[in-house]
């Protein structure tokens, strides 16, 4: 599947993902719309893949996307936090190598975030008031 890609340690998802999203902008907007359409939630890897599959009508486009860099990212994502309009991804590239990014579902902008920021996103799912003590996400 997508694991055939090589990913250099120096590369960052936050740096590489915007270009990958731009290549399939229409399909990715549909996919991210599906992610946020059901409201605030935590998505596990299998759910991310299922939502991606459901959002793509064209079988050829689906194959191209799944076998590309975006498919690699989705397959490497352990979970994602959906707090509209953002989707924050916890990506485990290799054992011990994690990267956290948040993607704005409307404009597909990508921003790298720290593990602490990711955990704030996750905690906000369950307790909005908790995050009021911290700076804005």
C-alpha positions as CSV (number, residue, x, y, z in Angstrom):
1,X,0.0,0.0,0.0
2,X,1.4,3.4,0.9
3,X,4.2,2.1,3.0
4,X,6.5,1.8,-0.1
5,X,7.3,5.5,0.0
6,X,10.5,6.6,1.5
7,X,10.4,9.4,4.0
8,X,13.6,11.0,5.2
9,X,14.0,11.7,8.9
10,X,14.7,15.4,8.1
11,X,11.4,15.7,6.3
12,X,8.5,17.0,8.2
13,X,4.9,16.2,7.6
14,X,4.0,19.8,8.3
15,X,6.3,20.9,5.5
16,X,5.4,18.1,3.0
17,X,1.7,17.8,3.6
18,X,0.5,21.1,2.0
19,X,1.9,20.2,-1.4
20,X,0.3,16.7,-1.2
21,X,-3.0,18.3,-0.3
22,X,-2.7,20.8,-3.2
23,X,-2.3,17.9,-5.7
24,X,-5.7,16.5,-4.8
25,X,-7.4,19.6,-3.5
26,X,-10.9,18.8,-4.5
27,X,-10.8,15.2,-3.2
28,X,-9.2,16.3,0.1
29,X,-11.8,19.1,0.7
30,X,-14.5,16.4,0.3
31,X,-12.6,14.1,2.7
32,X,-12.0,16.8,5.3
33,X,-15.6,17.9,5.0
34,X,-16.6,14.3,5.9
35,X,-14.2,14.3,8.9
36,X,-15.7,17.5,10.4
37,X,-19.4,16.9,9.3
38,X,-20.2,14.6,12.2
39,X,-18.9,17.1,14.8
40,X,-16.4,16.8,17.5
41,X,-14.9,13.3,17.8
42,X,-11.8,11.2,18.0
43,X,-11.1,9.1,14.9
44,X,-8.9,6.0,15.0
45,X,-6.8,4.9,12.0
46,X,-9.4,2.6,10.6
47,X,-12.1,5.3,10.8
48,X,-9.9,7.8,9.0
49,X,-9.3,5.3,6.2
50,X,-13.0,4.4,5.9
51,X,-14.0,8.1,5.7
52,X,-11.4,8.7,3.1
53,X,-12.7,5.7,1.0
54,X,-16.3,7.0,1.3
55,X,-15.4,10.5,0.2
56,X,-13.8,9.4,-3.0
57,X,-16.1,8.3,-5.8
58,X,-13.5,7.7,-8.5
59,X,-11.7,4.3,-8.0
60,X,-8.6,5.5,-9.9
61,X,-8.4,8.7,-7.8
62,X,-8.8,6.6,-4.7
63,X,-6.0,4.3,-5.6
64,X,-3.7,7.2,-6.6
65,X,-4.4,8.9,-3.3
66,X,-4.0,5.9,-1.1
67,X,-0.7,4.9,-2.7
68,X,0.7,8.5,-2.5
69,X,2.1,10.6,0.3
70,X,-1.4,11.3,1.8
71,X,-2.2,7.7,2.0
72,X,1.1,7.1,3.8
73,X,0.2,9.8,6.3
74,X,-3.3,8.5,6.9
75,X,-2.0,4.9,7.3
76,X,0.6,6.2,9.8
77,X,-1.9,8.2,11.8
78,X,-2.8,6.6,15.1
79,X,-5.7,8.9,15.8
80,X,-7.1,12.3,14.9
81,X,-9.0,14.8,16.9
82,X,-11.8,16.6,15.1
83,X,-12.7,20.1,16.5
84,X,-14.2,21.9,13.6
85,X,-12.8,23.5,11.6
86,X,-9.6,21.7,12.5
87,X,-8.5,18.1,12.4
88,X,-5.4,17.3,14.4
89,X,-3.4,14.2,13.5
90,X,-1.1,12.2,15.7
91,X,1.2,10.5,13.2
92,X,3.6,7.7,14.1
93,X,6.1,7.5,11.3
94,X,8.3,4.8,13.0
95,X,8.6,3.5,16.5
96,X,9.4,6.4,18.7
97,X,9.0,9.0,15.9
98,X,5.8,11.0,16.3
99,X,4.6,14.2,14.6
100,X,1.5,16.2,15.2
101,X,-0.2,18.5,12.7
102,X,-3.5,20.3,12.5
103,X,-5.2,20.9,9.2
104,X,-7.9,23.5,8.7
105,X,-10.7,21.7,6.9
106,X,-11.8,24.7,4.8
107,X,-8.6,26.0,3.3
108,X,-6.5,22.9,3.9
109,X,-3.7,24.9,5.6
110,X,-1.3,22.7,7.7
111,X,0.5,23.7,10.9
112,X,2.8,21.6,12.9
113,X,1.9,21.4,16.6
114,X,3.6,20.2,19.7
115,X,2.5,17.1,21.7
116,X,1.2,19.4,24.4
117,X,-1.0,21.3,21.8
118,X,-2.3,18.0,20.5
119,X,-3.2,16.8,24.0
120,X,-5.0,20.1,24.6
121,X,-7.1,19.4,21.4
122,X,-7.8,15.9,22.7
123,X,-8.8,17.1,26.2
124,X,-11.1,19.8,24.7
125,X,-13.2,17.0,23.2
126,X,-14.2,15.9,26.7
127,X,-14.0,19.1,28.7
128,X,-14.3,22.5,26.9
129,X,-13.9,24.4,30.2
130,X,-10.6,22.7,30.8
131,X,-9.1,24.4,27.8
132,X,-10.3,27.9,28.9
133,X,-7.4,28.0,31.3
134,X,-4.9,27.8,28.5
135,X,-4.2,29.9,25.5
136,X,-6.2,29.5,22.3
137,X,-5.6,26.4,20.2
